[in-house]
Structures are given as structure tokens and as C-alpha cells.
């Protein structure tokens, strides 16, 4: 319960230690042990997709998000700055099912990482094909799947100054946006853990933290 309070409400370790007659180092050890235990239970990408397929699912929802972090010194500071979001953070990819329930989260990457780059590094397209699933994504994933005849990742239609969308393309984009909406619910449930408001942990440990919170979020949402 002490560790859950730290994760949910971002309580300071010293405050939790003093209020429970234990040392700060003990609370830190409890936190680290629980995070490691839960993170080990987070599903791998291939297993998560195969589970969706076994349950009769046909598509998943994919998106990237930025978890804000404190500024760092040197090159790490520049790498963690997201030009899209205009602040520092760590980039994560996440997959949800059609109802917005989180099924997988990627490793942490510098905030400037593009969604497509992260998806390629995780071989998301190959895993989707192996599981026989499709994915709905925003325009940030445009170009990830270049198979015109049998696309796996659907990203909608892109407009430019020289290429205006037809009424049919606009309608298709609206339908896709409705289908993708639940992915935001998944992120919202995850970010209810206030420890993510601005990460103070070592970025190298952020992956374990996010995967532990994925497990806790699913326990909470599916109970």
C-alpha cells in the first residue's frame, strides 16, 4: 500500500517513511522491488498480439506518447527534447485493443524519437503480420507500411497545399478518428498514476516503471 501511494499520488519517499515508522531507504527498496516484480509480468509484443488474435480481435490501436521528464545536462538534454510537444520527455509506443485497453508498451526512447522510428525498431509491422492483425494509427505512422495491396497499418489520408482531400477521403478520416479514439482512453488510464506527471527516476529505469504501471492499470481497469 505504501508503494501504491508513491506511484498513484507521487508521494515523497521521505514523507511515506516518516508516516509509517520505516526508513526512506526501506521505502525505496520496496518501491524498486515491486516495480521489478510487476514489470516482469508485462506482456511481450508478440504474445500480446497473439492473445488478441486468439480472442477474436481483428485490429489494434497504436500511438506514441511523451512522458515529461526533468531537464538533463549535456547531450541527453537535447536528445530528450521533443520538437512536437515543445518540452523534454521520454517517448513510448503503446498498443491497445479496440476498446482502449492497454496490451503492450515499448521501451523508453529519447523524446525526439519519431513514432515511425520507434515502430521500426520494435518490428511492430512484422509482429502484426505474424499475428494476422491490422492496426489503426494516426498520420504520424504514415510511411511505416508501404504495402498498397494488403496494408496492415491504416493511417488515413493526408492533405497538403497541392493535394486537397475529396469528400470521400474526409469521411474515411472521420471514421478512422472514431475508431482510434479509445487509444486515448488507454493513455488516460495510464497517466492517472501521478508519478508520471514529471519523471524524476533515471530514464534507464523508466521502461520498468511504465511496464509495471501497465500491469497495475490493467488490474484496475479489468477488475
C-alpha positions in Angstrom: 0.0 0.0 0.0 2.9 2.4 0.7 4.4 1.8 -2.7 1.0 2.2 -4.4 0.6 5.6 -2.7 4.0 6.6 -4.0 3.1 5.5 -7.6 -0.5 6.8 -7.6 0.0 10.1 -5.8 3.7 10.7 -6.3 4.2 10.9 -2.6 7.8 11.7 -1.5 9.6 8.7 -0.1 10.7 10.6 3.0 7.1 11.5 3.8 5.9 7.9 3.4 8.8 6.7 5.5 8.2 9.1 8.4 4.5 8.4 8.4 5.0 4.6 8.6 7.9 4.4 11.0 10.4 3.0 8.5 13.5 4.4 6.8 13.5 6.2 3.5 15.9 3.6 2.1 13.4 0.8 3.1 10.6 2.5 1.1 12.9 3.0 -1.8 13.8 -0.7 -1.7 10.1 -1.7 -1.5 9.3 0.5 -4.5 12.1 -0.8 -6.7 11.3 -4.5 -5.8 7.6 -4.1 -6.6 8.3 -2.3 -9.9 10.7 -5.0 -11.0 8.2 -7.7 -10.0 5.3 -6.1 -11.9 7.4 -5.1 -14.9 8.4 -8.8 -15.4 4.7 -9.6 -15.8 4.2 -7.1 -18.6 3.4 -8.9 -21.9 5.9 -9.1 -24.8 4.7 -7.6 -28.1 4.4 -10.9 -30.0 2.5 -12.6 -27.1 0.2 -9.6 -26.6 -0.8 -9.6 -30.3 -1.3 -13.4 -30.5 -3.6 -13.1 -27.4 -5.7 -10.5 -29.1 -6.0 -12.7 -32.2 -7.0 -15.8 -30.2 -9.7 -13.8 -28.5 -11.2 -12.9 -31.9 -9.8 -9.4 -32.3 -9.0 -8.1 -35.8 -7.3 -4.8 -35.2 -5.3 -3.0 -32.5 -4.7 0.7 -32.0 -1.2 2.1 -31.9 0.0 5.5 -30.8 3.0 7.2 -29.3 3.1 9.4 -26.2 5.6 11.6 -24.4 6.1 11.3 -20.7 7.5 14.5 -19.3 10.9 14.4 -17.5 13.1 16.9 -15.8 15.7 18.6 -17.9 19.1 17.0 -18.0 22.6 18.3 -18.8 24.6 17.9 -21.9 23.6 15.8 -25.0 20.9 13.9 -23.0 19.1 17.2 -22.7 18.9 17.8 -26.4 18.0 14.1 -27.2 15.1 14.2 -24.8 13.6 17.4 -26.2 10.5 16.8 -28.3 10.0 19.4 -31.0 6.4 18.2 -31.5 5.5 18.7 -27.8 7.9 21.5 -27.1 9.2 20.1 -23.9 11.5 17.4 -22.5 10.5 13.8 -22.0 10.7 10.1 -23.0 8.9 8.6 -25.9 6.8 5.5 -25.6 4.8 3.5 -28.1 1.7 1.7 -26.8 -0.9 -0.7 -28.3 -4.5 -1.1 -27.1 -7.3 -3.3 -28.2 -10.4 -1.9 -29.9 -11.9 -0.9 -26.5 -8.8 1.0 -25.5 -7.4 -1.5 -23.0 -3.6 -1.3 -22.9 -2.0 -4.5 -24.1 1.7 -3.5 -24.6 4.1 -0.7 -24.1 7.5 -0.2 -25.6 10.9 0.6 -24.1 11.7 4.2 -23.3 13.4 6.3 -26.0 14.6 9.9 -26.2 11.8 12.4 -26.6 12.8 13.4 -30.1 12.2 9.9 -31.4 9.6 9.7 -34.2 6.7 7.3 -33.9 7.8 5.5 -37.1 11.4 5.1 -35.9 10.2 3.5 -32.7 7.8 1.2 -34.5 10.5 0.0 -36.9 13.0 -0.6 -34.0 10.3 -2.8 -32.3 9.4 -4.6 -35.6 5.7 -3.7 -35.0 4.7 -4.3 -38.6 6.3 -7.8 -38.7 4.6 -8.8 -35.5 1.2 -7.6 -36.7 1.6 -9.6 -39.9 2.7 -12.7 -37.9 -0.4 -12.4 -35.7 -2.8 -11.7 -38.6 -3.9 -8.3 -37.2 -4.3 -4.9 -38.5 -3.7 -1.6 -36.8 -5.3 1.8 -36.8 -2.8 4.7 -36.4 -2.6 8.5 -36.9 -0.8 10.2 -39.7 2.5 10.1 -37.6 2.8 6.5 -38.8 2.4 7.3 -42.5 5.0 5.5 -44.5 5.5 2.7 -42.0 3.5 0.3 -44.1 4.1 0.7 -47.8 2.2 -2.4 -48.9 -0.5 -0.8 -51.2 -2.3 -4.1 -52.0 -2.5 -5.6 -48.5 -1.8 -2.8 -45.9 -1.7 -3.8 -42.2 -1.4 -0.3 -40.7 -4.2 2.2 -41.7 -3.3 5.8 -41.2 -5.9 7.8 -43.1 -5.4 10.4 -45.9 -3.0 13.3 -45.7 -3.8 16.7 -47.2 -1.3 19.3 -48.5 -1.4 22.6 -50.2 -1.3 20.9 -53.6 -3.4 17.9 -52.7 -6.9 18.6 -51.2 -8.9 15.7 -49.8 -12.0 14.6 -51.5 -15.3 14.3 -49.6 -14.8 10.5 -49.5 -11.4 10.8 -48.1 -12.6 13.3 -45.4 -15.3 10.8 -44.5 -12.8 8.0 -44.3 -10.6 10.1 -42.0 -13.5 10.8 -39.7 -14.4 7.1 -39.5 -10.7 6.3 -38.7 -10.6 9.0 -36.0 -13.7 7.5 -34.3 -12.1 4.0 -34.4 -8.9 5.3 -32.9 -10.5 7.3 -30.1 -10.3 4.5 -27.5 -6.4 4.6 -27.6 -6.6 7.9 -25.8 -8.6 6.3 -23.0 -5.8 3.8 -22.6 -3.2 6.6 -22.2 -5.5 8.5 -19.8 -5.8 5.4 -17.5 -2.0 5.1 -17.5 -1.4 8.7 -16.8 -3.7 8.6 -13.8 -0.6 7.4 -12.0 0.7 10.8 -10.8 4.3 9.6 -10.7 4.3 10.1 -14.4 3.4 13.8 -14.1 7.2 14.5 -14.4 9.5 11.6 -14.1 12.3 12.0 -11.6 13.6 8.5 -12.0 16.7 7.6 -14.1 15.5 7.4 -17.7 17.1 4.0 -18.0 14.7 2.7 -15.3 11.6 4.4 -16.9 10.9 1.4 -19.1 10.4 -0.9 -16.0 8.3 1.8 -14.3 5.9 2.2 -17.3 5.6 -1.6 -17.7 4.8 -2.0 -14.0 2.1 0.7 -14.3 0.7 -1.1 -17.4 0.2 -4.2 -15.3 -1.4 -2.2 -12.4 -3.6 -0.2 -14.8 -5.0 -3.4 -16.4 -5.6 -4.9 -12.9 -7.5 -1.7 -12.0 -9.5 -1.4 -15.3 -10.4 -5.1 -15.6 -11.3 -5.8 -12.0 
